[in-house]
């Protein structure tokens, strides 16, 4: 898929699904003052590995997500360990969790807020600063793990919203330069 065809999805991505638009965003994952770039649906699995926890007891520990990304029902990319999101237009971001809130039920993975820590490409995700994971369904594993090294997957879906921070300032560019120059003289 070339960047021309993906750009056609940008408008569709800007129109939030009703479930996202009507959802109340918990403060722990809010992105106040930021501009929505896209909402992308993910369908896939959360992968867990049976490993000893800090006490040495075997427990299921999250390893990675593996999901296909959709806009308007069309595949536009993938989501994988990092956590990273990569689109067919060549843009990609990797995030770090900075906030979380409970999912709708105990079987739904938590809602997340992530800060972008690296990015590449010049497509839709270029310049994204914050990602939210919303409307999670599934993804939680239950039961005991009894053999170290065993893997299990739990199907999940979620909506990911991608935001940019504003690039404006109340101080005009020329005035900012003058203020910085004047401060350097003091």
C-alpha positions as CSV (number, residue, x, y, z in Angstrom):
1,X,0.0,0.0,0.0
2,X,1.5,3.4,-0.9
3,X,1.2,6.6,1.1
4,X,-1.4,8.0,-1.3
5,X,-3.9,5.2,-0.5
6,X,-3.2,5.4,3.3
7,X,-3.8,9.2,3.3
8,X,-7.3,8.5,2.1
9,X,-7.9,6.8,5.5
10,X,-6.7,9.8,7.5
11,X,-10.1,11.6,7.2
12,X,-11.8,8.4,8.3
13,X,-9.4,8.0,11.2
14,X,-10.2,11.6,12.4
15,X,-13.8,10.8,12.8
16,X,-13.9,8.9,16.1
17,X,-16.0,5.8,16.4
18,X,-19.0,6.4,18.6
19,X,-17.6,4.1,21.2
20,X,-14.4,6.3,21.5
21,X,-16.2,9.6,21.2
22,X,-18.7,8.8,23.9
23,X,-16.3,7.1,26.2
24,X,-15.3,9.0,29.3
25,X,-11.5,9.1,29.5
26,X,-10.0,8.5,33.0
27,X,-7.7,11.3,34.2
28,X,-4.8,8.8,34.5
29,X,-4.7,8.4,30.7
30,X,-6.0,11.8,29.5
31,X,-4.1,13.8,26.9
32,X,-5.3,17.3,27.6
33,X,-4.4,20.0,25.1
34,X,-3.2,17.6,22.5
35,X,-4.6,17.2,18.9
36,X,-6.0,13.9,17.8
37,X,-4.2,12.6,14.7
38,X,-5.9,9.2,14.3
39,X,-8.0,6.4,15.9
40,X,-6.9,2.9,14.8
41,X,-8.6,-0.3,15.8
42,X,-6.4,-3.3,16.8
43,X,-7.4,-7.0,16.7
44,X,-4.9,-9.6,17.8
45,X,-3.5,-11.4,20.9
46,X,-1.6,-10.6,24.1
47,X,1.2,-13.2,24.5
48,X,2.1,-14.4,27.9
49,X,5.0,-16.6,29.1
50,X,5.2,-18.9,32.1
51,X,8.1,-17.7,34.2
52,X,9.2,-17.4,37.8
53,X,8.0,-14.1,39.5
54,X,10.1,-12.2,42.0
55,X,9.3,-14.8,44.7
56,X,10.3,-17.7,42.4
57,X,6.7,-18.9,41.9
58,X,5.7,-19.6,38.3
59,X,3.2,-17.0,36.9
60,X,1.9,-15.8,33.6
61,X,3.9,-12.7,32.6
62,X,3.1,-10.5,29.7
63,X,5.5,-10.8,26.9
64,X,4.2,-8.9,23.8
65,X,1.2,-7.9,21.8
66,X,0.7,-9.1,18.2
67,X,-2.2,-7.3,16.4
68,X,-3.3,-6.1,13.0
69,X,-4.3,-2.4,12.8
70,X,-7.5,-1.4,10.9
71,X,-9.0,1.9,9.8
72,X,-12.5,1.6,8.4
73,X,-12.2,-2.2,8.2
74,X,-9.1,-2.0,6.0
75,X,-5.7,-3.3,7.2
76,X,-3.2,-0.4,7.6
77,X,-0.5,-1.8,9.8
78,X,0.6,-3.9,12.7
79,X,1.2,-3.6,16.5
80,X,4.0,-5.6,18.1
81,X,6.6,-5.8,21.0
82,X,8.1,-2.5,22.0
83,X,5.2,-1.6,22.2
84,X,5.3,-0.4,18.6
85,X,2.8,0.6,15.9
86,X,3.9,0.5,12.3
87,X,1.7,1.6,9.4
88,X,1.9,0.7,5.7
89,X,2.8,4.3,4.9
90,X,6.2,3.7,6.5
91,X,5.6,5.6,9.7
92,X,6.2,3.9,13.1
93,X,6.2,4.8,16.8
94,X,7.3,3.1,19.9
95,X,5.8,4.0,23.3
96,X,6.4,3.8,27.0
97,X,3.5,3.4,29.5
98,X,3.0,6.5,31.7
99,X,-0.5,5.9,32.9
100,X,-3.1,3.2,33.2
101,X,-6.8,2.7,34.2
102,X,-8.8,-0.5,34.6
103,X,-10.6,-2.1,31.6
104,X,-14.4,-2.5,31.6
105,X,-14.1,-5.9,33.2
106,X,-11.6,-8.1,34.9
107,X,-11.1,-10.0,31.6
108,X,-10.2,-6.8,29.7
109,X,-6.6,-5.5,29.7
110,X,-6.1,-2.0,31.2
111,X,-6.6,1.3,29.4
112,X,-3.2,2.9,28.8
113,X,-1.5,6.2,28.1
114,X,1.9,5.9,26.4
115,X,4.5,8.6,25.6
116,X,6.3,8.1,22.3
117,X,10.0,7.4,22.8
118,X,11.0,6.8,19.2
119,X,9.5,7.3,15.8
120,X,10.4,6.9,12.1
121,X,9.0,7.7,8.7
122,X,7.0,10.7,7.5
123,X,3.5,9.2,7.3
124,X,0.4,9.5,9.5
125,X,2.2,8.7,12.8
126,X,5.0,11.3,12.2
127,X,5.1,13.8,15.1
128,X,2.8,11.7,17.4
129,X,3.7,12.3,21.1
130,X,1.0,10.4,23.0
131,X,-1.0,7.2,22.5
132,X,-4.0,6.0,24.4
133,X,-5.3,2.4,24.4
134,X,-9.1,2.5,24.8
135,X,-12.1,0.2,24.6
136,X,-10.2,-2.9,25.4
137,X,-11.9,-6.3,25.1
138,X,-10.2,-9.4,26.3
139,X,-6.5,-10.0,26.5
140,X,-6.3,-11.3,30.1
141,X,-5.1,-14.8,30.8
142,X,-6.5,-16.9,33.6
143,X,-5.3,-20.1,35.1
144,X,-2.1,-21.4,36.5
145,X,1.0,-21.9,34.6
146,X,2.8,-25.1,35.5
147,X,5.7,-25.3,33.1
148,X,8.3,-22.6,32.7
149,X,8.8,-21.5,29.1
150,X,5.3,-22.3,28.1
151,X,3.5,-19.6,26.0
152,X,-0.2,-18.8,25.8
153,X,-2.1,-16.1,23.9
154,X,-5.3,-14.3,24.8
155,X,-7.3,-12.7,22.1
156,X,-8.0,-8.9,22.5
157,X,-9.1,-5.9,20.6
158,X,-8.6,-2.2,21.4
159,X,-8.8,1.3,19.9
160,X,-5.5,3.3,19.8
161,X,-5.7,7.0,19.6
162,X,-2.7,9.0,18.5
163,X,-2.1,12.6,19.5
164,X,0.3,15.4,18.7
165,X,1.3,18.2,21.1
166,X,0.4,21.7,20.0
167,X,3.2,23.4,18.1
168,X,2.0,26.9,18.9
169,X,3.1,29.5,21.4
170,X,1.4,32.6,22.8
171,X,4.7,34.5,22.1
172,X,5.3,35.3,18.4
173,X,8.4,33.6,17.0
174,X,10.3,37.0,16.6
175,X,9.5,38.0,20.2
176,X,10.7,34.7,21.5
177,X,14.1,35.2,19.8
178,X,14.4,38.7,21.2
179,X,13.5,37.5,24.7
180,X,16.1,34.7,24.5
181,X,18.7,37.1,23.3
182,X,17.9,39.6,26.0
183,X,18.1,36.9,28.7
184,X,21.5,35.9,27.4
185,X,22.8,39.5,28.1
186,X,21.7,39.4,31.8
